[in-house]
């Protein structure tokens, strides 16, 4: 009897997650733990980083069967009925469908639009130049990725990290290089969280003390009719010129129209609260779960992931630099009326990048208030990153 009992214990232990743990699993669990620490203790984008980190943790517990990232590389070989096969698909595989089908990012943009005030951009249209300029770094990074051995589709997905917009990076990657979604999503959200650390040194290096101390004139008031017309006009123009940008820009502007119309308060409130929070949870958990030991064990995948991390940093730095550079050009053109620091807010990390411009400006001149001026390029960057994604998808998506 005892022999049967011990044999059962032995058999059960061999089928446990502990017995199937590998060094790669331990490494990924350690990385997940580090991200959990950053989100809780350091406050780095906890709404995104915490679910991403826990998704990584769930995917790297052997035999948990929550997520199977490897099968998504061959999704065309699977049938829809397979989704109901518990041996092949887990809970997070089902949630990941929203990523794979490109549903989550536009819905997040709907919520972002409902939370965004485009007034500073409308009041100062020159901000659009800075929002567009900050996207130039994306295309420099594209060629850098090509030189490092990535194919055009992979290079395009990596380059969009520079826009500092996680949903846009995920949307672009699912269209161009879904097999790289894990490292690209993690890099995009990590650099978004590190905006206050990465941007200031670049901003100080590229500007003089005199330029950083410039006090800008107060923005003009923007009428309600202007705010209502703006999202409609932007949707029509962008969609006609770059149709592939329509899912992101269209949902962004619909959310903003909810906000500005004043007649659908419940829809606006739902979009910017309940809806965006639910989608963020699903997106974060399922994207984090793509970063599994099984994926990392694929030949060359680890090297690719390291290259993506380096290129993502380069992309973000270049986007910040090109935004500041065009800010300096506007400073010279206007005779010193534009503070170049607001150019760094042309990346899409709203409103964090605008707050960084405000902080660095006040370090030189405590009476300087750049926040509203920086919000113009910042919200322009949201539109700009979506347009850049549309351009890349149109050119490279085949």
TANORWO-V305935 format. One record per residue. RES is the residue in one letter. PSI is psi in whole degrees, 0 to 359 (999 if undefined). Layout:
res=[RES RES]
psi=[PSI PSI]
//
This chain:
res=[X X X X X X X X X X X X X X X X X X X X X X X X X X X X X X X X X X X X X X X X X X X X X X X X X X X X X X X X X X X X X X X X X X X X X X X X X X X X X X X X X X X X X X X X X X X X X X X X X X X X X X X X X X X X X X X X X X X X X X X X X X X X X X X X X X X X X X X X X X X X X X X X X X X X X X X X X X X X X X X X X X X X X X X X X X X X X X X X X X X X X X X X X X X X X X X X X X X X X X X X X X X X X X X X X X X X X X X X X X X X X X X X X X X X X X X X X X X X X X X X X X X X X X X X X X X X X X X X X X X X X X X X X X X X X X X X X X X X X X X X X X X X X X X X X X X X X X X X X X X X X X X X X X X X X X X X X X X X X X X X X X X X X X X X X X X X X X X X X X X X X X X X X X X X X X X X X X X X X X X X X X X X X X X X X X X X X X X X X X X X X X X X X X X X X X X X X X X X X X]
psi=[315 326 321 319 312 327 322 319 318 317 320 321 325 335 3 164 327 317 337 7 136 167 326 321 315 321 313 324 323 318 318 317 322 318 323 319 313 321 321 310 320 350 27 103 56 328 334 314 325 310 325 314 318 329 319 316 313 320 342 19 106 138 11 335 32 325 144 75 328 324 338 345 342 35 333 341 356 156 155 327 336 337 338 8 105 338 340 325 140 183 314 336 319 315 328 342 326 330 311 322 1 31 316 310 314 324 325 321 327 314 321 318 322 338 351 136 111 7 312 326 318 321 331 82 340 338 331 326 317 322 323 320 324 346 350 324 333 317 331 316 326 312 326 319 322 320 336 8 1 148 168 320 316 319 320 319 322 318 327 347 326 338 352 42 104 308 322 319 318 315 314 318 320 333 325 318 67 335 346 13 317 297 326 316 316 318 315 312 328 315 329 316 332 14 314 344 319 318 314 315 322 318 317 323 325 356 158 165 320 317 320 338 358 130 124 152 152 141 149 154 146 130 161 321 324 318 332 320 324 305 329 313 316 317 313 312 309 318 325 326 316 82 327 346 354 316 319 308 320 314 324 313 329 315 320 324 323 315 311 338 326 5 355 58 321 319 319 315 318 317 317 359 274 310 308 328 318 312 322 319 308 316 312 313 314 325 317 326 345 344 77 162 326 320 317 333 347 141 125 353 321 318 318 317 318 318 321 319 316 314 325 317 317 318 314 318 318 320 319 315 317 328 314 320 314 333 321 323 316 326 315 317 321 5 34 19 347 128 119 340 331 343 330 338 1 347 168 10 87 135 15 316 323 322 326 318 316 315 313 323 320 339 328 327 98 338 9 130 98 357 308 325 323 335 333 301 328 311 331 328 328 313 317 319 323 321 317 319 317 321 314 317 319 319 324 348 344 999]
//
